[in-house]
Amino acid sequence: MNEFLETLKLDALKQMDVQMLNPLKLAYLGDAVYEAYIRTYLISKYTMTPNEMSKLAVKYVKASAQAKIAMHLQGELSEPEWTLIKRGRNQKSGSVPKNAVLSDYKYATGFEALIGYLYLVGEKKRIYEIIGRAIEIIETPEETQEIQP
């Protein structure tokens, strides 16, 4: 990411700068990063039309799915990672999508803030681990899932 900013003659973001960003800004970026990884996964796994893939992607990126992921990952995240999810969850946003429950939307915002943060600080391996687990969580049938304390 820093190389990209340097090509635009912009200063690279330092980890402290990223930590001080508004969690809604991190979520704004994290939403796009997460969706890009999910789309890459779907393109690699399925032979479908783009329209069919878009419909399938909703299963992974909707607020209720991201909230479910956040809750399942709680026991697997470091304390700073969970704190970032809570910071994102606690932010007041201007609106809530009409198809989302407020609590799901808040946890989804927290999850996206975590992904945005990890992306900006260059923690690619951690993003891969978290999104890999997210895919497992979404693809595991409900009756076999347990939320980690």
HELIX and SHEET records of a PDB file:
HELIX    1   1 ASN A    2  THR A    7  1                                   6    
HELIX    2   2 GLN A   15  MET A   20  1                                   6    
HELIX    3   3 PRO A   23  LYS A   45  1                                  23    
HELIX    4   4 PRO A   50  VAL A   61  1                                  12    
HELIX    5   5 ALA A   63  LEU A   73  1                                  11    
HELIX    6   6 GLN A   74  GLU A   76  5                                   3    
HELIX    7   7 GLU A   79  ASN A   90  1                                  12    
HELIX    8   8 LEU A  102  LEU A  120  1                                  19    
HELIX    9   9 LYS A  124  GLU A  139  1                                  16    
HELIX   10  10 GLU A  142  THR A  144  5                                   3    
END                                                                             
